Structures are given as C-alpha cells and as structure tokens.
Amino acid sequence: MTPLSVAEISGRLRSAFPDAEIEVVDDGHLHVGHAGAKSGGHFRVRLVAPAFAGLTTLARHRLVYHALGDWLPGRIHALAIEAHEPAGT
C-alpha cells in the first residue's frame, strides 16, 4: 500500500471544503515501531470551514471522515481532527 502524503490529504479536504482553512500534519515519525503504523499513516488535520457552522463536534468529524472515507481505515491508520467554524458565524 502506497503511503499517503500531506498534499494528497490536503487536496481531498480542499475538494470537500473549498472555502476552508486547512492544515495537515504527518505524525508518522511519532509512531515508528507501532504495529498499526505499518498499515497506514498517522495524521492530524485542522480545518476551519463555514460548512461546520452550527454543527456538533461529532457531525463535523463525520463530514471529515466522509471526505477521506475510502482511505479510512487503510491508508490512514489514525486521524486526529480539529474542526471549527469561522469566528463570528
């Protein structure tokens, strides 16, 4: 299985949330030797998007999971999500 890059994840999220501020961090180096790291990467994402306005944390996370769906589980082993609506919305 080919490892994912930050650019691939950013691109997928940009397609799903075109007006979002997006930051993707590869935390794979923190998990070297972890058995799960062999099956997929460890990533952290931070998104600020109008699409999250009025939604619960769970609903926001579901939208992110849906955008990355076919990579979970598999190419993404662990994903930390920070999803916010823009200030003032």
C-alpha positions as CSV (number, residue, x, y, z in Angstrom):
1,M,0.0,0.0,0.0
2,T,1.4,3.4,-1.0
3,P,1.7,5.8,1.9
4,L,-0.4,9.0,1.7
5,S,1.2,12.4,1.5
6,V,0.1,15.6,3.3
7,A,-0.6,17.0,-0.2
8,E,-3.0,14.2,-1.1
9,I,-4.9,14.6,2.1
10,S,-5.0,18.4,1.8
11,G,-6.2,18.0,-1.8
12,R,-9.0,15.7,-0.8
13,L,-10.1,18.0,2.0
14,R,-9.8,21.1,-0.3
15,S,-12.2,19.4,-2.7
16,A,-14.7,18.7,0.1
17,F,-14.3,22.0,1.9
18,P,-13.2,24.5,-0.8
19,D,-13.5,27.6,1.4
20,A,-11.8,26.1,4.4
21,E,-8.5,26.9,6.1
22,I,-6.8,23.5,6.1
23,E,-3.7,22.3,7.9
24,V,-2.5,18.7,7.6
25,V,0.4,17.3,9.7
26,D,2.1,13.9,9.2
27,D,2.7,12.5,12.7
28,G,4.1,9.2,11.4
29,H,7.6,9.9,12.8
30,L,6.0,9.8,16.3
31,H,4.7,6.2,15.7
32,V,7.8,4.4,14.3
33,G,7.7,0.9,15.5
34,H,3.9,0.9,16.3
35,A,2.3,-2.1,14.7
36,G,-0.5,0.0,13.2
37,A,1.9,2.3,11.5
38,K,2.6,-0.4,9.0
39,S,-0.9,-0.4,7.7
40,G,-1.4,3.3,7.3
41,G,-0.2,6.8,8.3
42,H,-0.9,8.9,11.3
43,F,-2.1,12.4,10.5
44,R,-3.5,15.4,12.3
45,V,-5.9,17.8,10.5
46,R,-7.1,21.2,11.4
47,L,-10.0,22.7,9.4
48,V,-11.9,26.0,9.8
49,A,-14.9,25.9,7.5
50,P,-18.2,27.6,7.1
51,A,-19.7,24.1,6.5
52,F,-19.2,23.4,10.2
53,A,-21.4,26.3,11.4
54,G,-23.9,25.2,13.9
55,L,-22.8,21.5,13.8
56,T,-21.8,19.4,16.8
57,T,-18.2,18.1,17.0
58,L,-19.4,14.7,16.1
59,A,-21.2,16.0,13.0
60,R,-18.1,17.9,11.9
61,H,-15.9,14.8,12.3
62,R,-18.3,12.8,10.3
63,L,-18.0,15.3,7.4
64,V,-14.2,15.0,7.5
65,Y,-14.4,11.2,7.7
66,H,-16.8,11.2,4.7
67,A,-14.3,13.3,2.7
68,L,-11.5,10.8,3.4
69,G,-13.7,7.7,3.6
70,D,-12.0,5.3,1.3
71,W,-8.7,5.9,2.9
72,L,-10.1,5.0,6.4
73,P,-9.1,2.5,7.6
74,G,-6.3,1.6,5.4
75,R,-4.0,4.2,4.1
76,I,-4.9,6.3,7.1
77,H,-4.4,4.4,10.4
78,A,-5.0,7.3,12.8
79,L,-6.5,10.7,12.3
80,A,-6.8,13.5,14.8
81,I,-9.3,16.1,13.8
82,E,-9.8,19.6,14.9
83,A,-12.8,21.1,13.1
84,H,-14.1,24.6,13.8
85,E,-16.5,27.1,12.2
86,P,-15.0,30.5,11.4
87,A,-15.3,33.1,14.2
88,G,-18.4,35.2,14.1
89,T,-20.6,32.7,12.3
